[in-house]
Amino acid sequence: MSPTGVAEYYIRQPLIKPLGEAKDQGEIFAGLAKRCGFELAYSTKEEYVRQSCDMTPGVREAGGFEYMKKHGVWHDKNAKPNFGFYEAKVDVSGDGVILDEKTGVYWNYKKAGVSKAEAKSKGYLGVEGAKKAYVAQNIEGTPRKAYPPNTSFIKSGLLDFYSDNFASKGFPAFPTYTPIPEHQKMGKDDLHLTTYKVAVHTHSRTAHCKWLSEIKHDNPAWINAKTAAARGIKDGDTIKVSNELGEITTTAHVTEGIIPGIIAISHHLGRQHSGIYGSGKRSPTPGGAAADPDAKNMWWNKHGTHPNSIIPNSSDPISGGQRWMDTVVRVAKV
């Protein structure tokens, strides 16, 4: 979708052919389906994309798959922008429609299931179900479609920066930088611990996959050369990372690929129990990967160190998300 609301269609084409026995996942899905005893509506990824182009109005008339292969993109040049739909004028003369002066919202109190007296006393924000009875927003004296607000600040359809929801809970009403308390109390030798992802694994869930762990089976701690030198740490040294929750022991990867004052450990590896390939331990249940004939070919004996044990279980006060990047630690050579 473009900024004007006009649909745009693109096709992504490979720059090179798959190397070796590698295949596009679309080919894999079709092959798996066939082996499971049923067939999909397509047998190859190209056939799937071709059908998609031929079924899409506009793209089909422009030449379908062959057009998209040649041009890469298509959109209707005669289509009118749709970005101003919220400005549409609305008739607010319907039975039960009233104006809430505080929010500038026209809403139907009858549809909300309350009396006019209750609607007037409680207001749009005070009546449960009022949002479903939204009709329009009074914008500079004109009822327009706009957006149903969930705060007393009028939703104009433009960028709204003020939040009285935040203000009512003691948070800044405007976008504001709020210092992280733990960072404000950091000592001279403290560092920020962060985590990161690598392209090989999915969170901590794929360490048991033998081919993936063969590629990436260790997660040394990245540390800047300047930060490492101040602590007498060299590349490959064993280090201890600790805070009030405990400590972990891992290997230092000294690099200029991370800024000073930071230590970063990916969260993919180091689980205590992740199968023979992910943790070097047999599954506690019968069978498992330990019975895999390939297990005897596993040449690596490192399985990483997971940082979760020293990352506090604390959430952001507004979003509720885990604060992965706020942990303060101390780092020393073992």
N, C-alpha and C positions, 0 to 999 in steps of 0.2 A: 504494500500500500504506500502510495506516495504522499507527501505532505498535503497535497490538494485533495486527497480522498479519492483520486482516480486510480483504479486498479492497474498495476503493472505486472507483467509476467516475464520471468527470466528462466533461462536454462543454464545449468552449470555443466560444463563439458570437461572431461579429463585432459590434462596437458600431455600426459604420457600414458601408454598402455600399462596395465597392471604388470608388475614385475614378478617373475617366477610363477608360482602357482597362486598368487594373490588374486582375489576376486572381489568385485563390488558386493556389498551386502545384499543388494537387490537380487543378484544372481544366487547368493546363498539361500535366501528365503524361498525362491522358486525351487531350488534343488531339494531343500528340506521338505517342502510340501509334497513333492513328488515321491520322496522316499517314505513319507508318512501315509501314502496311499490316496492322496487327493492332489488336484492340480489347481493352481491359481489362474486368474484370468490372463496371465502373461507368463512367458517362459524365460524371458531375459529382461534385464534392466532397460535396455533400449526399447524393447517392445512396450514396456510399462510407460516410459516417457512418451513414446509415439502415441499410444492410446490416450494419454492425458492431454496431449496437444490437440488431438483430433476431437476430443470431447469438450474442449473449452471454447465457448462462443467467442468469436472475434479472432482468436488464435487460429481456429480451424479455417475460417474464411481467408485469413491472411496467407495461408499455405501450410499450416500445421507444423509438424515435426521438422520438415525440411527447411521451412522458413526460420524456425527458431534455431536450428543448427547454424544457419548462415548469419543471422542477425543477432541472435542471443537474447533479444528483448522485444516485447510488443506491448503497446498500449493504444487505447482508442484516442486518436488525436482530436476527435470531435466531442469527447466526453466533457461535461461541465464539472468544475470543481465542486466538492461537497463539504468543504471545511467549515462553512457557515451555517450548518443545519440548526445549530442551537439558537440562531438569531430569528428563526421563524416566529411570526406573530401568532398568538393563541387567543381564541375566543374564551373569555372567562365569565360568560353570562349564564353558565349552566346552573341548574338547581343545586344548592348546597355548596357552591364555590364561594369561599371567603378569602380575604387577604390578611395574612399574618404580618403585622406591621414590623415586628422585630427582625424577621428574616427576609421580608419582601416576597414571600411565597404565596401563591394562590393555590389553595388546596380544597378538596371536597370533604367536608366534615361528615357528610352522610355516608360517603363511601368508606370513611374511616370507622364508621359505626359509633359515633358519639353525637351528643346533642350540640346545638349551636352554642349554648351557654358554656358547656364543658370545653368546647373547641376554643372559645374566646378566652376562657380563664387559663387554660393550660398552654395554649399556643401550639404552633406546628411542631416544635421540638418536644413538647410535653405529652403529646398524644401518641400512644403506641399504635403503629400501623398508619400514621399520617403520611409517611414517605410513599406508601403505596397509593395514597390518594392525591399525590402531587399533580398539579395541573400546569403551572407556569411560574416563571420568576419575573418579578417586577423590576425591569432594568430601565432606569431613567424615565419612569412613567409609562412604559410600554410592556405589556405582558408578552414574554418570549419563552420559547421552549426551554432553553438553557439546560441546567442539570439540577436534579433534586438535591438540595444541600443537606448535610448532616451536622452542620454547625450554624450559628446565628450569623455568620459572615456570608453575605450574598454571593452566590455563585454566578459570576458574570459570563462564564464561558471563556474567559481569558485566564492568564496565569494568576492563581490566587496564592499569595505568599503568607498571609496571616492565618493562624489556626487558633480559634478560641478554645478548641478541645485541648490543645497543649496548655494554653494559658490557665484553664480551669484546674489543671493537674500540677501546676507549678513549674511547667516547662516553658522555655522561651516561645513566644507566639510567632516570631519570625525565624527564618533559618539562621541559626547561630552556631558558631563553633564553641563547644563545651569541652574544656580540658578533661582528660581522663584522670580520675583521682589517683589511681595507682602510679601513673606516670609523673604526677606532680610530686610524689613522695620518693621518687627513685634516688638511690644512693649513687655515689661517684662510679662504682664498679658494676652497677646493675645494667642489664641489657633487656631489650624487648625480644620476646620470643614470638615468632610468627610461624604459621604453617603454610604449605602451598601444595599445589597439585602437579603431577607429571602426566604426560600424555598417554602413558602406558597403562596406568591403573585407574579404577573407579573407586574413590574413597578407600575404605579398608576392606572392600568386599571381593577383590580379585586377586589377592596375594596367593590364594590356593591354586590359581590357574598356572600350570607349569610353564607354558610358553611365555606368559607375561612376566612371571617371576624370574625366568631365565634372563630376560632382558633387563629387568629392574628388580633386584632383590635386596638392596640395601638403601638406607636413607641417611647418609651422614649429615651432620649439622653444618650448614653453610655459615661461614663467618668471614668478615672482611679481614684482609691482611693486616691493616692497621690495628683493628680491634684484637686480632689474634696475637700480634707482636707484643702488645701491652700486657698480655697475660702469659707470654712465653710459649705460645701454642704454635706448632707447625702443622703443615698439612699431613694428615694421617695419624696425628696424635690421638690418644684416648683422652676424652674430656668428661667432666661431670657437669651436668646442668641441673641446678637446684633452686628451690624456693620454699616457702612455708608448707607446701603440700608434700614435698618429698624431693627425690632426685632420680635422675636417669643417667646412665653412662652410654656414651656413643663415640663416634669418630668425627674428628674435625675435617671439614673440607674448606680449606683456606682459599678464598677467591675474591676477585674484584667485582664479581657479579652480584654482590650485595653491599649495601651501604654500611658504613661504620655504625656501631651501636646496636646492631641487630644480629640475632641468631635465628636461622630458619630450619625447621625440620619438617619434612613432608609427613602427612598423616596416613599414608597408604600402608606402611609396613610396620612390623614389630609387634603384631598381636600375639598374645601368648599361645593361642590355639587357632591356627589357620591352615591345618593340614600339613602333610609332609613337605610340600613345596613352599608353603608360606611361613611356616614356623619351625620346620625340621622335626616336628612331633607327629606321631601317628594319631589318627582320629580316635577319640574315645569310644566311638561306635564301630561295630564290625564292618569290615570292608574299607571303604574310603580310598584315597589316592595312594596310600601306602602299598596297596595291592597292585597298583599300576606297574606294568613291566618297565616303564620308563623311569621309575623312581630310582632304580639302581644306576641310572646315568646322570643323576643330579650331581653336578660338579661344584656347586656353590655351598658354602656352609654359613653364610651370613644371611640374616633375615630381618635386619633393621631393628630400630628402637622406636616404639610408639611414644609420642609426646603427651598423649591425653592425660596421663597420670599426674602431670604437673600443671595442667591447664585448668584453672578454677571453673566450676560449673556456675557461671554467672552470665546473666543476660543483659542486653541493652535495655535501658529503662523505657524507651519509646517503642522500638520495633519488636522487642522480645527475642531477638536473635542472639545466638551464642556469641560472646565476645572473644573470638579466636585470636585477635591481634593485640590484645591489651595485656597479655601476661608479662610479668616482670620476673627475671631470673638472674642468677649469678652463674658464671662459667669459669671453671678452673681446670688446668691440666692435671691428669691423674698421675 
